[in-house]
Amino acid sequence: MNSISRAVPEVALQAIRKLISEQGFGAGDALPSQRDLAVQLGVSRASLREALSSLSALGVISIQPGKGVFVQSPVDLPRGDAAPGWPFAAQASPLDIFQLRYALEGFAAGLAAVTLSTDELDALEDNVAAMRNELRAADFDAAARLDFEFHRRILLASGNQAMLSILTASADIFLESQKLPFIRAERAMETWQEHRKILRALARRASGAAQKAMQEHVRNAALRTGIAFVAPATP
């Protein structure tokens, strides 16, 4: 069994990316069927589907039900180990930070749903409203600071001091990761929409929904940056 056949969907994603690049697929070209791709890459159909979903979200491929998978934009995808202007390369890659945030902040949101006070919920509502105004004004630096504060408040409301300490000790890196998605100005309002979804779950005290909404938000933020990662499947 080769290394790809043992790999997680993240490797399947990179393998498809390599296939598109090395075999000269251009925009509009059809990729092999999903069954053939799974066999060729040595991955499960489930892993393949998740990888294709991420590539579709990045705009690299188009999945057309009943027709197949087509190359949409055969660009050189960032692999997550670098990003334009990323100043913390010696400490951690953007991919590392997004994966850490996925694990840490998803859990924190689930905790916060059952622990946050009415005052903390009100502060989050004010934050979400303020972010909408800053995004409408195209002030992305101010929006990124509000983004950081939104996530900090949820970690604080979770009551887990160890997780809050991680954020505090690495505040500059976390803030920089929250600036990255705003390079796609045309998609900037998606951050506000996702924060609003998290807020609704918190207001309902729905722990599972809050965790899921936060994890979806972090993965979507990474995709807006051009970074795709696949999370481990839950049992």
Secondary structure as UniProt FT lines:
FT   HELIX           4..6
FT   HELIX           9..22
FT   TURN            23..24
FT   TURN            27..28
FT   HELIX           34..41
FT   HELIX           45..57
FT   TURN            58..59
FT   STRAND          61..64
FT   TURN            65..67
FT   STRAND          68..71
FT   TURN            84..85
FT   TURN            87..91
FT   HELIX           94..115
FT   HELIX           118..136
FT   TURN            137..138
FT   HELIX           140..158
FT   HELIX           161..169
FT   HELIX           171..179
FT   HELIX           180..183
FT   HELIX           185..187
FT   HELIX           189..203
FT   TURN            204..205
FT   HELIX           207..225
//
